[in-house]
Amino acid sequence: MVKHVRAVATWESYGEALRLFARGATVATASRIALVVGTWLSLLNQGQAIADGHVPWLKVALNYATPFVVASLGYLAARRRRNVERLAALLNDSPPSL
């Protein structure tokens, strides 16, 4: 049985982070969050206009784009090399769990 291991994408420079974003490294995580939050924001803020048949497309698009960008930034922040190394050091120094 072959076990698939996903490589952790880490970055050091902002250029590397931008390349990860451009290659779609954040899409799987950020799109699910954007779908839920964007739908909620659109219904909450634009629900009446949508129900009336006057969909404010730019506002709805921004309701999805904003959580996508925020979730992408969170994804990348968690994978910044120095943050990953700091977490690994903390985990290595922690006492064994019972």
C-alpha positions in Angstrom: 0.0 0.0 0.0 1.4 3.4 -1.0 1.0 6.1 1.5 0.7 9.6 0.0 2.5 12.3 1.9 1.8 15.9 1.1 4.8 18.1 1.3 4.4 21.1 3.6 4.9 24.2 1.5 7.0 26.6 3.5 8.3 30.0 2.5 10.9 32.5 3.7 10.6 35.5 1.4 7.4 37.3 0.4 8.2 36.5 -3.2 8.0 32.8 -2.3 4.7 33.3 -0.5 3.3 35.1 -3.6 4.5 32.2 -5.8 2.7 29.7 -3.5 -0.5 31.8 -3.7 -0.2 32.1 -7.5 0.3 28.4 -7.9 -2.9 27.8 -6.0 -1.5 26.4 -2.8 -4.2 28.1 -0.8 -7.1 27.2 -3.0 -8.3 24.0 -1.4 -8.4 25.6 2.1 -9.4 29.1 1.3 -12.1 28.3 -1.2 -14.1 26.3 1.3 -13.9 29.1 3.8 -14.8 31.7 1.2 -17.8 29.6 0.1 -19.3 29.5 3.6 -18.4 33.0 4.8 -19.1 34.6 1.4 -22.6 33.0 1.2 -23.3 34.1 4.8 -22.2 37.7 4.1 -24.1 37.9 0.8 -27.3 36.7 2.4 -26.9 38.9 5.4 -25.9 42.1 3.6 -27.4 41.7 0.1 -30.2 39.2 0.8 -33.1 41.6 0.1 -31.5 43.0 -3.1 -30.9 39.4 -4.3 -34.5 38.4 -3.4 -35.8 41.4 -5.3 -33.8 40.2 -8.4 -31.3 43.1 -8.3 -28.1 41.2 -7.5 -25.2 43.7 -6.7 -22.6 41.5 -8.4 -19.6 43.5 -7.4 -20.6 43.5 -3.7 -21.3 39.7 -3.9 -18.0 39.1 -5.5 -16.2 41.0 -2.8 -18.1 39.0 -0.2 -16.4 35.9 -1.5 -13.0 37.5 -2.4 -12.4 39.0 1.0 -12.6 35.7 3.1 -10.6 33.9 0.3 -7.8 36.4 0.7 -7.9 36.4 4.5 -7.9 32.6 4.6 -5.0 32.5 2.1 -3.0 34.8 4.3 -3.7 32.6 7.4 -2.7 29.6 5.4 0.6 31.2 4.3 1.3 32.6 7.8 1.1 29.1 9.3 3.6 27.9 6.7 6.2 30.6 7.1 9.4 28.7 7.6 10.3 30.5 10.8 6.9 29.8 12.3 7.1 26.1 11.3 10.6 25.8 12.8 9.4 27.5 16.0 6.5 25.1 16.4 8.6 22.1 15.7 11.1 23.2 18.4 8.2 23.7 20.8 6.9 20.2 20.0 10.3 18.6 20.4 10.8 20.3 23.8 7.4 19.4 25.2 7.2 16.5 27.8 5.8 13.2 26.5 2.0 13.0 26.8 0.5 10.2 28.9 
